[in-house]
Amino acid sequence: TRNVLQAAHSVGVERFVNISTDKAAAPTSVLGATKRLAERLTAWHATTYDLPYLSVRFGNVLGSRGSVLISFRNQIEKGGPVTVTHPDVTRYFMTIPEACELVLQAGAIGNPGEVLVLDMGQPVKILDVAKRMIAESGQNIDIHFTGLRPGEKLYEELLADADTTLPTAHPRLRIAQLRGDRPADW
């Protein structure tokens, strides 16, 4: 991330939007921790050069590569079982158009160092998604629970307790402000 930020600055990129994840809020996994670090690096770079370099924090993008919908569809087409990590696991979801709009809006209205977060409504229970897809298939398919993987959360969060939040001009966007201090101070 630091190399990309430096390369963008060296060629005069005026606006930079880092794509992050809800896993960066109170991270418990390597992915979440590195995405949180990328947000902080972007904020530091924005502060250092006074440029609108900022981040957007995504939830799960429905229909994208790696989406649970695609995994469930493939498992259903093979006759099952459909695998769910835990009966109570929930996730936030956004559509591909919402993800694109978030990036465009961030680039248009974002200020240096901000992390823009889309209001994705209430989290969705993954078990309910699996049951609905199985019902729509018309097949009798079992659901197997595999257990949470190391570092995986039962419930995702969009904001960490330490994030200071502010409203934006866009009704569905919030700002999570991060410290833009030097990486050596971390």
N, C-alpha and C positions, 0 to 999 in steps of 0.2 A: 504494500500500500504506500509506504513511504517513497519507494522508487517511482511509482506511478504519479504520485503527487508532485515529486520533484521534476519528473519529465514533463508533466502538464504545465507546471509553472515555467520551466525553461523555454518552452515554445510559445508562451503567451496565452495559454488557455485562461479565459476570463471567468468562466463559471465551471465548477466541478461538482458533480453529484455522485457521491459514494453510495452504493447500494448495500444496505445492512439488513438485519433480520431482527425479529422480536426476541430471538435467542440472546441478543446483546443486552437486554434488560435483565439485570441480576443473573449473569451467566453462570451456568453449572457445567458447561461442556467446553471442549477446545474450540469448537466452532463459535459458540457464543462469546467466549473470551477474546478470540482473535477478531471477531466482528466489533466488539466493544472497543478493542484497541484501535481498529481501523477508524471508528468514529472519532476517537480521541485524537488520533494522528491527523485526521481531516480538520478537526476543530483547531488543533495546534497550528497547522499550516495556514488556515484561514486567518487566525489571529496574527501570526508572524508576518504575513504578506498583505493583510487587510484586503482579502479577496473573498468573494462569495463562493467559497468551497464549503460544502455542507453534505449532510447525509440524509438518506431516507430509510426508515425502518419498516420493512415488509413483514407481513404475516405469510401464511401459506398461500401461494398463488394457484387457484383452481385451474386445472387443465394444463399446467406447465409441466415440463419434464421433471419427473420425480414426484409429481403430485400424488397424494393418497388416492385420488379418484382413478388415476391411471393404474396404480397398483391393484386396487380393488377390482377394477374392470378386468384386468388380466387374470387375476385369481378366479373370478367368476367364470370367465370364458373357459378356463381349464377345469371347471367343475369344483373348484374350491380346494381346501378350505380358504376362507378369508381370514387373514391374520390381523389382529388388533393388539397393540401392546398391553393395554389395561382397560377394563370396562369403564373407568371414570375419566380417561384421558380426554382433554379438550384442547382445541386449537382455534386460533383466529384465521379467518379466510378472507381473501380478496380475489377479485376477478382479474384477468389479464388486462382488460381496459382500465380498471381501477389502478393497477400497478403502473401502467403507462402514464395515466393522468397524474399520479403521485410524482413521478419523476419529472414530468413537464411542469407541473405546478411548483415543485421544489426549485427547479431551475429558474422559474419566473419570479417567485416571491421570496425565496429563501435568502437569509442573511448569513454572513460569515460565521461558520462554526456551529450552526444550528443542526439539530436532528429533527426532521419532520416525520410525524407519525400520523397515519391515516386512522380515523375512527372507523373500525371495522365492525362495530356493533358488539353483540355478545359472542363469546367463544362457542364453538360448536362441538358437541360430544361426538367423537370419532365413531363410537359404537353405533350411534344413531345413523350416521352416514353409511356405515357398512350394512346395517339392517335394511335401510331404504333401497340401496343399490341391489341387494339380494332380492328384495321383494319385487322391484321393477324387472328383474331378470326372469321372474317366474320359476326359478329353480329352487330346489331344496338344498341349500348349501350351509355347511357348518361354519361357525366362527370359532377360531382358536385364539386364545390369549397367550402372547409370547413373553410378557413381562417387559418392564421398562429397561432400556439399555443404560449402561453407566453414563451419568451426566444428563440423561433425558428427564425432562420435567413432566409431571402429571398435568400441570396447568401452566400454559405460557403466560407471560406478562408482556405488555407493550411498553411499560415504563418501569424503571427501577425506583425504589423508594428514594434514592439519592438524586434522581433526576428532578431538576426544577422545570416546571411546565408553564408554558405561556400559550395564549390563544393566537390565532393568525386571522387574516382577513378571509380565509377560506373556511367555511363552516365545518368541514370534516377533517381539517388538519390541525394538529397541535405541535408545539415545539418542545422538545426535550433539550434543554441547554446543558452542555457538558463543559467541563473545565478544558480550557485550551492551553494548559501549561506545557512546558517543554518535556519531551519524552524522558530526558535524563532525570527529571524530578519525580518520575513515577516510582 
